[in-house]
Amino acid sequence: MDDFAHLSVLISIVLGLGITNLLTGLARVIQMRDRVKVYWPTLMWAFTLLLVHVQTWWTMFGLRAIETWTFQVFAVTLMQPILLFFLSALALPDFDRDEALDLRANYFAQTRWFFGILVVLVFDSLVRTILIFGRLPDPADLLFHVGFIIGSSGGAISVNETLHKVLAPLSAAVFVLYIGLLFTALR
């Protein structure tokens, strides 16, 4: 087994845990629909996070060409799935309660942490690229990173509901565009 195959096991496990959180939470929304007050931005973020998890796993394949791994590079690389796991835990509430669940109330209770972690996630992605390749991402990729940082910062700072109702579908659409333009084929 080469170094990357060994290291990718832990990356895949952590990504799998985040995906499990999201899928379980979405299934619980359906199962407990009579006790859940739905808030569509929450559901949109859950689906967007699923896509982010899959895209992260997809792009990790590009790291297979790295011949020498340091603990520092691996730690920064592993931080991305860890941060995604935290986002998956914040996106949907704990469904093991007996009372009714309000997804809107949970969304705004978690907003600052959720979007703050999202900002850190994007910065981690930039740091990983710098550590591995010794440079910033290509211009188009960097532009998307900057856009995600600006949008996520706005989400962390503001609790304006209109902003959040725009941010959820806009982020999903921009992320789909990001994948479509930069990550359609394994590299």
C-alpha positions as semicolon CSV with decimal commas, in nm:
position;residue;x (nm);y (nm);z (nm)
1;M;0,000;0,000;0,000
2;D;0,143;0,340;-0,095
3;D;0,140;0,640;0,138
4;F;-0,165;0,804;-0,015
5;A;-0,372;0,485;-0,003
6;H;-0,290;0,455;0,366
7;L;-0,370;0,819;0,446
8;S;-0,682;0,828;0,232
9;V;-0,846;0,566;0,454
10;L;-0,879;0,810;0,744
11;I;-0,988;1,091;0,511
12;S;-1,260;0,863;0,368
13;I;-1,376;0,755;0,713
14;V;-1,420;1,113;0,835
15;L;-1,596;1,214;0,512
16;G;-1,818;0,907;0,548
17;L;-1,912;1,010;0,903
18;G;-2,015;1,354;0,780
19;I;-2,221;1,205;0,498
20;T;-2,380;0,968;0,749
21;N;-2,475;1,265;0,971
22;L;-2,640;1,442;0,680
23;L;-2,824;1,142;0,539
24;T;-2,944;1,035;0,884
25;G;-3,063;1,389;0,957
26;L;-3,250;1,414;0,629
27;A;-3,408;1,072;0,685
28;R;-3,514;1,185;1,034
29;V;-3,680;1,495;0,887
30;I;-3,893;1,261;0,677
31;Q;-3,956;1,011;0,956
32;M;-4,049;1,278;1,209
33;R;-4,226;1,510;0,964
34;D;-4,523;1,551;1,197
35;R;-4,294;1,700;1,464
36;V;-4,053;1,893;1,241
37;K;-4,116;2,250;1,135
38;V;-3,931;2,259;0,801
39;Y;-3,713;2,552;0,700
40;W;-3,601;2,521;0,339
41;P;-3,260;2,695;0,377
42;T;-3,165;2,425;0,629
43;L;-3,254;2,151;0,381
44;M;-3,074;2,331;0,100
45;W;-2,757;2,357;0,311
46;A;-2,783;1,988;0,403
47;F;-2,798;1,893;0,034
48;T;-2,518;2,138;-0,051
49;L;-2,302;1,989;0,223
50;L;-2,363;1,642;0,080
51;L;-2,232;1,772;-0,250
52;V;-1,933;1,937;-0,080
53;H;-1,847;1,609;0,096
54;V;-1,859;1,417;-0,231
55;Q;-1,660;1,683;-0,418
56;T;-1,397;1,679;-0,143
57;W;-1,365;1,301;-0,166
58;W;-1,347;1,331;-0,547
59;T;-1,070;1,592;-0,539
60;M;-0,866;1,405;-0,278
61;F;-0,787;1,154;-0,553
62;G;-0,570;1,424;-0,710
63;L;-0,336;1,398;-0,410
64;R;-0,231;1,044;-0,503
65;A;0,065;1,182;-0,699
66;I;0,224;1,331;-0,388
67;E;0,522;1,113;-0,313
68;T;0,633;1,256;0,021
69;W;0,379;1,330;0,291
70;T;0,461;1,526;0,605
71;F;0,245;1,525;0,912
72;Q;0,180;1,897;0,861
73;V;0,048;1,845;0,508
74;F;-0,162;1,549;0,617
75;A;-0,303;1,741;0,917
76;V;-0,410;2,031;0,694
77;T;-0,555;1,783;0,443
78;L;-0,743;1,593;0,715
79;M;-0,873;1,920;0,860
80;Q;-1,100;1,964;0,558
81;P;-1,305;1,646;0,624
82;I;-1,304;1,725;0,998
83;L;-1,448;2,071;0,937
84;L;-1,706;1,921;0,699
85;F;-1,802;1,676;0,974
86;F;-1,863;1,967;1,213
87;L;-2,072;2,143;0,949
88;S;-2,278;1,826;0,900
89;A;-2,340;1,812;1,275
90;L;-2,451;2,177;1,287
91;A;-2,669;2,171;0,975
92;L;-2,947;1,959;1,124
93;P;-3,054;1,935;1,490
94;D;-3,033;1,639;1,723
95;F;-3,344;1,434;1,647
96;D;-3,325;1,224;1,963
97;R;-3,555;1,461;2,149
98;D;-3,924;1,413;2,214
99;E;-4,031;1,773;2,152
100;A;-4,113;1,929;1,817
101;L;-3,815;2,052;1,618
102;D;-3,800;2,388;1,447
103;L;-3,538;2,385;1,170
104;R;-3,550;2,764;1,143
105;A;-3,473;2,809;1,513
106;N;-3,188;2,557;1,487
107;Y;-3,053;2,729;1,173
108;F;-3,025;3,067;1,343
109;A;-2,895;2,913;1,667
110;Q;-2,605;2,764;1,468
111;T;-2,552;3,040;1,209
112;R;-2,237;3,204;1,343
113;W;-2,061;2,873;1,410
114;F;-2,178;2,716;1,085
115;F;-2,063;2,998;0,862
116;G;-1,752;3,063;1,071
117;I;-1,646;2,702;1,022
118;L;-1,727;2,735;0,652
119;V;-1,484;3,029;0,630
120;V;-1,215;2,825;0,807
121;L;-1,283;2,534;0,569
122;V;-1,218;2,751;0,262
123;F;-0,901;2,895;0,417
124;D;-0,785;2,541;0,498
125;S;-0,833;2,450;0,133
126;L;-0,610;2,744;0,032
127;V;-0,344;2,654;0,290
128;R;-0,345;2,291;0,170
129;T;-0,285;2,403;-0,188
130;I;-0,001;2,631;-0,080
131;L;0,164;2,359;0,133
132;I;0,136;2,091;-0,134
133;F;0,199;2,287;-0,452
134;G;0,383;2,594;-0,319
135;R;0,134;2,835;-0,475
136;L;-0,222;2,961;-0,460
137;P;-0,485;2,776;-0,667
138;D;-0,531;2,861;-1,034
139;P;-0,710;3,196;-1,089
140;A;-1,059;3,050;-1,148
141;D;-1,030;2,825;-0,842
142;L;-0,899;3,116;-0,634
143;L;-1,189;3,334;-0,748
144;F;-1,438;3,075;-0,624
145;H;-1,249;3,048;-0,292
146;V;-1,267;3,425;-0,243
147;G;-1,638;3,423;-0,331
148;F;-1,705;3,144;-0,079
149;I;-1,512;3,334;0,190
150;I;-1,708;3,654;0,125
151;G;-2,046;3,477;0,119
152;S;-1,970;3,269;0,428
153;S;-1,840;3,572;0,616
154;G;-2,165;3,751;0,539
155;G;-2,358;3,452;0,669
156;A;-2,151;3,447;0,988
157;I;-2,190;3,818;1,053
158;S;-2,555;3,871;0,966
159;V;-2,869;3,704;1,097
160;N;-3,082;3,880;0,838
161;E;-3,325;3,615;0,719
162;T;-3,350;3,755;0,367
163;L;-2,972;3,733;0,328
164;H;-2,978;3,371;0,443
165;K;-3,265;3,287;0,207
166;V;-3,054;3,424;-0,079
167;L;-2,728;3,274;0,044
168;A;-2,855;2,913;0,059
169;P;-2,961;2,874;-0,307
170;L;-2,685;3,105;-0,434
171;S;-2,418;2,900;-0,255
172;A;-2,564;2,577;-0,391
173;A;-2,574;2,714;-0,746
174;V;-2,222;2,856;-0,728
175;F;-2,088;2,529;-0,585
176;V;-2,251;2,331;-0,868
177;L;-2,092;2,576;-1,115
178;Y;-1,758;2,537;-0,935
179;I;-1,771;2,160;-0,978
180;G;-1,893;2,185;-1,337
181;L;-1,612;2,417;-1,441
182;L;-1,321;2,276;-1,243
183;F;-1,384;1,921;-1,123
184;T;-1,575;1,715;-1,379
185;A;-1,289;1,472;-1,441
186;L;-1,053;1,299;-1,200
187;R;-0,705;1,448;-1,221
